[in-house]
Amino acid sequence: MKRVLITGGLGFVGSHLTDELMAKGCAVTIVDNLSSNVMTPADYPGCEVLVGSIEEVYPTLLETSKPFDEIFHLASVVGPAGVLQHAGVMAQSIVMSGEAVTRIALQHGSRLVLASTSEVYGRAGELRESDGCQVSSDVTVRLEYAVAKLTSEVAALNRAKVTELQVNVVRPFNIAGPRQLPDGGFVLPRFVVSALSGEPLTVFGDGSQVRAFTDVRDIVSGLQAVMSSGKNGLVLNLGNPANEITILDLAQRVRSLAASKSEITLVDPKALFGPLYDEGIERVPVVEQAFSELDWRPVVSVEQTILSTLDWYRRRLGLSQHESVGVAA
């Protein structure tokens, strides 16, 4: 039986990956500090769940008598608003957690997939892995997040050059889907909850910002494809450029699919989240390298992602199918 360690395994992406690997018969160990979890340890009685950060528990994992075959490092602070409360300490946490999983992978001879972020590019546009990463002179909280993720990438890839470490890096773009919570400022769950609750959908600025959303199920299949590739030292974008959409169009699509009467209002995000909030810039993934290196293609449309997210939140809010608060089913 394959033994797999997932950091952040109770989180949005991690829980979907946990479900997939358990269904395949893997023995899954989860490490999660419960800071942004969407599931609880009780939801996974078939898994070993260690509550705490990977930096805290890795000495125990180094000493386990049953080594891991694979490690997915997904644990991280998340969200354009979620990162704000970690200003000044986030970089240390990200780099130390990357070091911890690297040590475990070396000790166990595990294959490691390190989840990074498209934020490392530091600029807008269509982005490919061969593009340079830019560090802005404007010191923001998002910059701390991006630079820490890039540092973690570089450290792991360099370690692989001088040791037996087997590691690949993925840079996901705009993940969305069921189980994503609005707490970190993520736009789709914010819109979905508002539409189902009869509250206004708050669009930041004029709503002309473009995002290329990637369904969490496509990300999970991509993570597994990277892990099973047998390759080492890859840096790959995972995203879906076909799902490019403006935020205003997204709000209108959510409202329509939810059969909601909610208004759409334009707001200043700094009025909601404070002066440290920094709006994400427009990034569209170029994914030809992932297509050529992996047996992987993103297949879930924006509409399918919205519908599945609506269904999940209806169950969470206790609504019947196709029902919204204040709207006849």
NUGUSE-876371 format. One record per residue (C-alpha): x, y, z; residue number from 1. Coordinates in steps of 0.02 Angstrom, whole numbers, plus 32768, in hexadecimal, padded with zeros to 4 digits. Each point is the difference from the previous one (the first is absolute). Example, Ala and Ser with C-alpha at 12.3 -4.5 7.8 and 13.67 -1.06 7.14 Angstrom:
BEGIN
<px=8267	py=7F1F	pz=8186	nr=1>
<px=8045	py=80AC	pz=7FDF	nr=2>
//
This chain:
BEGIN
<px=8000	py=8000	pz=8000	nr=1>
<px=8045	py=80A9	pz=7FCD	nr=2>
<px=8020	py=8075	pz=8093	nr=3>
<px=7FDF	py=80B8	pz=7FE0	nr=4>
<px=801B	py=809B	pz=806B	nr=5>
<px=7F95	py=8099	pz=7FDA	nr=6>
<px=8024	py=80A3	pz=805A	nr=7>
<px=7F65	py=806B	pz=8007	nr=8>
<px=7F9A	py=7F64	pz=7FE0	nr=9>
<px=7F65	py=8046	pz=8054	nr=10>
<px=8003	py=809E	pz=7F96	nr=11>
<px=7FA7	py=802B	pz=7F5E	nr=12>
<px=8076	py=7FAC	pz=7F85	nr=13>
<px=8048	py=7F85	pz=807C	nr=14>
<px=7F59	py=7FB3	pz=802F	nr=15>
<px=7FD4	py=7FE0	pz=7F4A	nr=16>
<px=80AA	py=7FAE	pz=7FE8	nr=17>
<px=7FE7	py=7F9A	pz=809F	nr=18>
<px=7F58	py=7FC1	pz=7FBE	nr=19>
<px=804E	py=7FCD	pz=7F5A	nr=20>
<px=8093	py=7FA4	pz=804B	nr=21>
<px=7F97	py=7FA6	pz=8082	nr=22>
<px=7F8B	py=7FC6	pz=7F76	nr=23>
<px=809A	py=7FB6	pz=7FAB	nr=24>
<px=802C	py=7F9D	pz=809C	nr=25>
<px=8092	py=806A	pz=803D	nr=26>
<px=802D	py=800E	pz=80B7	nr=27>
<px=7FF5	py=80BC	pz=801D	nr=28>
<px=804D	py=8062	pz=808E	nr=29>
<px=7FC3	py=80B3	pz=8012	nr=30>
<px=805A	py=8090	pz=8055	nr=31>
<px=7F94	py=809A	pz=801A	nr=32>
<px=8005	py=808E	pz=807F	nr=33>
<px=7F44	py=8022	pz=7FE9	nr=34>
<px=801E	py=80B6	pz=7FD4	nr=35>
<px=7F9F	py=7FF9	pz=7F5C	nr=36>
<px=7FB8	py=7F50	pz=7FFE	nr=37>
<px=7F5C	py=7FD8	pz=7FAA	nr=38>
<px=7FF6	py=7F4F	pz=8046	nr=39>
<px=8022	py=7FBD	pz=80AF	nr=40>
<px=8068	py=7F6C	pz=803E	nr=41>
<px=7F5C	py=7FA6	pz=8026	nr=42>
<px=7FD6	py=8006	pz=7F46	nr=43>
<px=8093	py=7F8B	pz=7FDD	nr=44>
<px=7FFA	py=7F6F	pz=807B	nr=45>
<px=8063	py=7F98	pz=7F85	nr=46>
<px=8094	py=8078	pz=8003	nr=47>
<px=8085	py=8027	pz=807F	nr=48>
<px=7FE8	py=80BA	pz=8024	nr=49>
<px=8086	py=8064	pz=8059	nr=50>
<px=7FC0	py=80A9	pz=803C	nr=51>
<px=8087	py=8085	pz=7FF6	nr=52>
<px=8072	py=8050	pz=7F82	nr=53>
<px=807B	py=7F94	pz=7FA1	nr=54>
<px=808D	py=8062	pz=8052	nr=55>
<px=7FBF	py=7FC5	pz=80A9	nr=56>
<px=7FE0	py=7F49	pz=7FD9	nr=57>
<px=8089	py=7FD5	pz=7F84	nr=58>
<px=807A	py=7FB9	pz=8084	nr=59>
<px=7F7D	py=7F7B	pz=8026	nr=60>
<px=7FE9	py=7FDA	pz=7F47	nr=61>
<px=80BC	py=7FF1	pz=7FE7	nr=62>
<px=8003	py=7F72	pz=807E	nr=63>
<px=7F6B	py=7F9C	pz=7FC0	nr=64>
<px=8026	py=7F4B	pz=7FD9	nr=65>
<px=7F90	py=8005	pz=7F65	nr=66>
<px=8049	py=8079	pz=7F80	nr=67>
<px=7F94	py=8063	pz=7F88	nr=68>
<px=8005	py=7FDA	pz=7F46	nr=69>
<px=7FBA	py=80AB	pz=7FD0	nr=70>
<px=7FF0	py=80AB	pz=8051	nr=71>
<px=7F8D	py=808B	pz=7FC5	nr=72>
<px=802C	py=80A5	pz=8053	nr=73>
<px=7F62	py=8069	pz=7FF5	nr=74>
<px=7FFF	py=8055	pz=80AC	nr=75>
<px=800B	py=80BD	pz=7FF7	nr=76>
<px=7FA9	py=809F	pz=802F	nr=77>
<px=7F87	py=8028	pz=7F73	nr=78>
<px=7F94	py=8087	pz=7FB3	nr=79>
<px=8014	py=80B6	pz=7FCF	nr=80>
<px=7FB2	py=8033	pz=80A7	nr=81>
<px=8036	py=7F66	pz=8062	nr=82>
<px=80B9	py=802B	pz=7FF2	nr=83>
<px=7FEB	py=80AB	pz=8050	nr=84>
<px=7FF9	py=7FC1	pz=80B3	nr=85>
<px=80A7	py=7FA7	pz=7FE5	nr=86>
<px=8062	py=8099	pz=7FC7	nr=87>
<px=80B4	py=7FFA	pz=803A	nr=88>
<px=7FFD	py=7F4A	pz=803A	nr=89>
<px=7FBD	py=7FAA	pz=7F65	nr=90>
<px=80A5	py=7FF2	pz=7FA5	nr=91>
<px=8054	py=7FA4	pz=808E	nr=92>
<px=7F70	py=7F84	pz=800D	nr=93>
<px=7FFE	py=7FDB	pz=7F44	nr=94>
<px=80BC	py=7FE6	pz=7FF5	nr=95>
<px=800A	py=7F98	pz=809F	nr=96>
<px=7F70	py=7F8F	pz=7FCB	nr=97>
<px=8057	py=7FE3	pz=7F59	nr=98>
<px=809F	py=7FD2	pz=805B	nr=99>
<px=7FA1	py=7F88	pz=8071	nr=100>
<px=7FB0	py=7F9E	pz=7F71	nr=101>
<px=80A6	py=7FFD	pz=7FA4	nr=102>
<px=8053	py=7FAD	pz=8096	nr=103>
<px=7F76	py=7F7F	pz=800E	nr=104>
<px=800A	py=7FDA	pz=7F45	nr=105>
<px=80BD	py=7FE7	pz=800B	nr=106>
<px=7FF3	py=7F94	pz=809C	nr=107>
<px=7F78	py=7F91	pz=7FB5	nr=108>
<px=8036	py=8001	pz=7F4A	nr=109>
<px=7F55	py=804A	pz=7FD6	nr=110>
<px=7FCD	py=8058	pz=7F61	nr=111>
<px=7FCD	py=80B3	pz=8029	nr=112>
<px=7F87	py=8075	pz=7FA8	nr=113>
<px=8011	py=80B3	pz=803E	nr=114>
<px=7F69	py=8071	pz=7FE4	nr=115>
<px=8039	py=80B1	pz=7FDA	nr=116>
<px=7F9A	py=808E	pz=7FB3	nr=117>
<px=7FEE	py=8067	pz=7F62	nr=118>
<px=8026	py=8097	pz=806E	nr=119>
<px=80BB	py=7FD9	pz=7FEB	nr=120>
<px=7FFE	py=804A	pz=7F50	nr=121>
<px=7FE4	py=80AE	pz=8049	nr=122>
<px=7FAC	py=8046	pz=7F67	nr=123>
<px=7F65	py=7FF8	pz=7F93	nr=124>
<px=7FE6	py=7FAE	pz=7F57	nr=125>
<px=800B	py=7F53	pz=7FB4	nr=126>
<px=8082	py=7FA5	pz=8067	nr=127>
<px=806D	py=7F6A	pz=7FD9	nr=128>
<px=807F	py=7FA7	pz=806B	nr=129>
<px=8093	py=8043	pz=7F9C	nr=130>
<px=7FCE	py=80B3	pz=802B	nr=131>
<px=8067	py=8059	pz=8083	nr=132>
<px=7FB7	py=8026	pz=80AC	nr=133>
<px=7FFD	py=80B7	pz=8030	nr=134>
<px=800D	py=8049	pz=80AF	nr=135>
<px=7FA6	py=80A6	pz=8011	nr=136>
<px=804C	py=8093	pz=805D	nr=137>
<px=7F54	py=801A	pz=804F	nr=138>
<px=8007	py=7F9E	pz=80A3	nr=139>
<px=7F54	py=7FB3	pz=8018	nr=140>
<px=7FBD	py=7F6B	pz=8061	nr=141>
<px=7FE2	py=7FA4	pz=7F5C	nr=142>
<px=80B7	py=801E	pz=7FD4	nr=143>
<px=8035	py=7FAA	pz=80A1	nr=144>
<px=7F94	py=7F6C	pz=7FD0	nr=145>
<px=8044	py=7FF8	pz=7F4E	nr=146>
<px=80B7	py=8013	pz=8030	nr=147>
<px=7FF2	py=7F7C	pz=8089	nr=148>
<px=7FB0	py=7F84	pz=7F86	nr=149>
<px=8088	py=8023	pz=7F80	nr=150>
<px=8088	py=7FE8	pz=8083	nr=151>
<px=7FB3	py=7F5A	pz=8032	nr=152>
<px=7FFF	py=7FCB	pz=7F48	nr=153>
<px=80B6	py=802F	pz=7FE5	nr=154>
<px=803C	py=7FAD	pz=80A0	nr=155>
<px=7FA9	py=7F5B	pz=7FD7	nr=156>
<px=803A	py=7FFD	pz=7F4B	nr=157>
<px=80B3	py=8026	pz=8032	nr=158>
<px=7FFA	py=7F7A	pz=8086	nr=159>
<px=7FCE	py=7F84	pz=7F78	nr=160>
<px=809E	py=802D	pz=7FA0	nr=161>
<px=8074	py=7FCE	pz=808E	nr=162>
<px=7F9E	py=7F74	pz=8055	nr=163>
<px=7F8D	py=7F6F	pz=7FD3	nr=164>
<px=7F65	py=806D	pz=8018	nr=165>
<px=7F77	py=7FE0	pz=7F7F	nr=166>
<px=7F97	py=80A0	pz=7FF5	nr=167>
<px=7F8F	py=8057	pz=7F84	nr=168>
<px=7FAF	py=80AB	pz=8013	nr=169>
<px=7F52	py=8033	pz=7FC7	nr=170>
<px=7FC0	py=80B3	pz=7FED	nr=171>
<px=7F41	py=7FFD	pz=8005	nr=172>
<px=7F98	py=808D	pz=7FB7	nr=173>
<px=7F5E	py=803E	pz=8050	nr=174>
<px=7FBD	py=7F5F	pz=804C	nr=175>
<px=7F44	py=7FFC	pz=8021	nr=176>
<px=7F77	py=7F82	pz=8025	nr=177>
<px=7F9B	py=7FA8	pz=8087	nr=178>
<px=8043	py=800E	pz=80B4	nr=179>
<px=805B	py=80A3	pz=7FE0	nr=180>
<px=7FD3	py=807A	pz=808A	nr=181>
<px=7FE9	py=80BC	pz=7FEB	nr=182>
<px=8066	py=8027	pz=809C	nr=183>
<px=80A3	py=8021	pz=7FA4	nr=184>
<px=7FAC	py=8078	pz=7F87	nr=185>
<px=7FE8	py=7F7F	pz=7F75	nr=186>
<px=7F88	py=8046	pz=7F80	nr=187>
<px=7F97	py=7F6C	pz=7FC8	nr=188>
<px=7FC7	py=7FC6	pz=80AD	nr=189>
<px=7FDF	py=80B5	pz=8030	nr=190>
<px=7F8D	py=8013	pz=7F6A	nr=191>
<px=7FAD	py=7F57	pz=801B	nr=192>
<px=7FD9	py=801D	pz=80B8	nr=193>
<px=7FBD	py=80AE	pz=7FDB	nr=194>
<px=7F94	py=7FC3	pz=7F70	nr=195>
<px=7FB5	py=7F73	pz=8067	nr=196>
<px=7FE5	py=8072	pz=8096	nr=197>
<px=7FAE	py=808D	pz=7FA0	nr=198>
<px=808E	py=8078	pz=802A	nr=199>
<px=8057	py=8073	pz=7F83	nr=200>
<px=808F	py=7FB7	pz=7F9C	nr=201>
<px=8090	py=8078	pz=8022	nr=202>
<px=8071	py=8018	pz=7F69	nr=203>
<px=80A7	py=8055	pz=8020	nr=204>
<px=8026	py=809A	pz=7F98	nr=205>
<px=7FA4	py=8001	pz=7F5A	nr=206>
<px=8004	py=7F42	pz=7FEB	nr=207>
<px=806A	py=8004	pz=7F63	nr=208>
<px=8089	py=7F96	pz=8050	nr=209>
<px=801E	py=7F5E	pz=7FA0	nr=210>
<px=801A	py=7F57	pz=8054	nr=211>
<px=8019	py=7F54	pz=7FB4	nr=212>
<px=7FAE	py=7F8D	pz=807F	nr=213>
<px=8039	py=7F4C	pz=8015	nr=214>
<px=7F8B	py=7F82	pz=804F	nr=215>
<px=8045	py=7FAC	pz=809C	nr=216>
<px=7FDF	py=7F56	pz=7FB2	nr=217>
<px=8072	py=802C	pz=7F6E	nr=218>
<px=8086	py=8039	pz=8079	nr=219>
<px=7FF3	py=7F5E	pz=8062	nr=220>
<px=8011	py=7F98	pz=7F61	nr=221>
<px=8095	py=806C	pz=7FD0	nr=222>
<px=8055	py=7FE6	pz=80A8	nr=223>
<px=7FEF	py=7F45	pz=7FED	nr=224>
<px=8040	py=8006	pz=7F4D	nr=225>
<px=809B	py=805F	pz=8039	nr=226>
<px=801D	py=7F84	pz=808C	nr=227>
<px=7FF1	py=7F69	pz=7F8F	nr=228>
<px=8067	py=804B	pz=7F72	nr=229>
<px=80A3	py=7FB0	pz=803A	nr=230>
<px=8059	py=80A4	pz=7FDA	nr=231>
<px=8068	py=8070	pz=8070	nr=232>
<px=801C	py=80BC	pz=8008	nr=233>
<px=7F66	py=8034	pz=7F9E	nr=234>
<px=7FB0	py=80AB	pz=8019	nr=235>
<px=7F52	py=7FFE	pz=7FB3	nr=236>
<px=7F6D	py=8076	pz=7FF2	nr=237>
<px=7F59	py=7FAD	pz=8025	nr=238>
<px=7F6F	py=8067	pz=7FC0	nr=239>
<px=7F74	py=8010	pz=7F82	nr=240>
<px=8014	py=8092	pz=7F86	nr=241>
<px=7F5B	py=7FCF	pz=7FAE	nr=242>
<px=7FA6	py=803B	pz=809E	nr=243>
<px=8034	py=80B6	pz=7FEF	nr=244>
<px=7F75	py=8074	pz=803E	nr=245>
<px=7FEC	py=80AE	pz=804A	nr=246>
<px=7FCA	py=800E	pz=80B5	nr=247>
<px=7F64	py=8060	pz=7FD0	nr=248>
<px=7FD0	py=7F78	pz=7F84	nr=249>
<px=801F	py=7F7F	pz=8087	nr=250>
<px=7F8A	py=805A	pz=8077	nr=251>
<px=7F79	py=8006	pz=7F7B	nr=252>
<px=8019	py=7F48	pz=7FD6	nr=253>
<px=7FF3	py=7FCC	pz=80B8	nr=254>
<px=7F63	py=8067	pz=801A	nr=255>
<px=7FAF	py=7FB5	pz=7F66	nr=256>
<px=802D	py=7F4B	pz=8029	nr=257>
<px=7FC7	py=8017	pz=80B4	nr=258>
<px=7F59	py=804A	pz=7FC6	nr=259>
<px=8026	py=808A	pz=807C	nr=260>
<px=7FB8	py=80B0	pz=800C	nr=261>
<px=809A	py=8044	pz=8056	nr=262>
<px=8043	py=80A6	pz=7FC4	nr=263>
<px=80B1	py=8015	pz=7FBE	nr=264>
<px=805B	py=8091	pz=8051	nr=265>
<px=80AB	py=804B	pz=7FDE	nr=266>
<px=806D	py=801B	pz=809A	nr=267>
<px=80B0	py=8033	pz=8033	nr=268>
<px=8051	py=7F62	pz=804A	nr=269>
<px=806A	py=8069	pz=8076	nr=270>
<px=7F5F	py=803A	pz=8051	nr=271>
<px=7FDA	py=7F49	pz=8028	nr=272>
<px=80AC	py=7FB9	pz=8029	nr=273>
<px=8067	py=8097	pz=8032	nr=274>
<px=8092	py=8062	pz=7FB4	nr=275>
<px=8075	py=7F69	pz=7FF2	nr=276>
<px=7F8E	py=7FAB	pz=7F82	nr=277>
<px=804F	py=7FF4	pz=7F54	nr=278>
<px=7F97	py=7FD0	pz=7F69	nr=279>
<px=8044	py=7F6E	pz=7F9B	nr=280>
<px=8042	py=8025	pz=7F53	nr=281>
<px=7FC2	py=7FAA	pz=7F63	nr=282>
<px=805A	py=7F5F	pz=7FDD	nr=283>
<px=7FD5	py=7F7E	pz=7F7D	nr=284>
<px=805F	py=7F5B	pz=8002	nr=285>
<px=805B	py=7FBA	pz=7F6A	nr=286>
<px=7FF5	py=7F45	pz=801F	nr=287>
<px=804E	py=7FAF	pz=7F68	nr=288>
<px=8091	py=7FC0	pz=8069	nr=289>
<px=7F8B	py=7FA3	pz=8075	nr=290>
<px=7FA7	py=7FBA	pz=7F68	nr=291>
<px=80A4	py=7FC0	pz=7FB7	nr=292>
<px=804A	py=7FBE	pz=80A3	nr=293>
<px=7F63	py=7FB2	pz=804A	nr=294>
<px=7F6A	py=7F9B	pz=7FCD	nr=295>
<px=7F90	py=808F	pz=803C	nr=296>
<px=7F80	py=807A	pz=7FBC	nr=297>
<px=7F8A	py=8074	pz=8060	nr=298>
<px=7F4E	py=7FD2	pz=7FCF	nr=299>
<px=7F89	py=805C	pz=8077	nr=300>
<px=7FAE	py=809F	pz=7FBE	nr=301>
<px=7FDC	py=809D	pz=8065	nr=302>
<px=7F46	py=7FD9	pz=7FF9	nr=303>
<px=801C	py=7F50	pz=8044	nr=304>
<px=806B	py=8046	pz=808C	nr=305>
<px=7F7A	py=807F	pz=802E	nr=306>
<px=7F77	py=7F7C	pz=7FFF	nr=307>
<px=8060	py=7F86	pz=806C	nr=308>
<px=802C	py=808B	pz=807A	nr=309>
<px=7F4A	py=8036	pz=8008	nr=310>
<px=7FCC	py=7F4C	pz=8024	nr=311>
<px=8081	py=7FF0	pz=808C	nr=312>
<px=7FCA	py=80A2	pz=8052	nr=313>
<px=7F47	py=7FD5	pz=7FF3	nr=314>
<px=8024	py=7F62	pz=8063	nr=315>
<px=806B	py=8063	pz=807C	nr=316>
<px=7F77	py=8083	pz=8016	nr=317>
<px=7F75	py=7F7E	pz=8009	nr=318>
<px=7FAB	py=8037	pz=7F60	nr=319>
<px=7FA7	py=7F8E	pz=7F85	nr=320>
<px=8042	py=7FE8	pz=7F50	nr=321>
<px=7FF2	py=80A0	pz=7F97	nr=322>
<px=7FC4	py=8061	pz=8098	nr=323>
<px=8040	py=80AA	pz=803A	nr=324>
<px=7FCB	py=8060	pz=8099	nr=325>
<px=7F6B	py=806C	pz=7FD1	nr=326>
<px=7FEF	py=7FAE	pz=7F54	nr=327>
<px=7F7F	py=7F7B	pz=7FD8	nr=328>
<px=804D	py=7F57	pz=7FDA	nr=329>
//
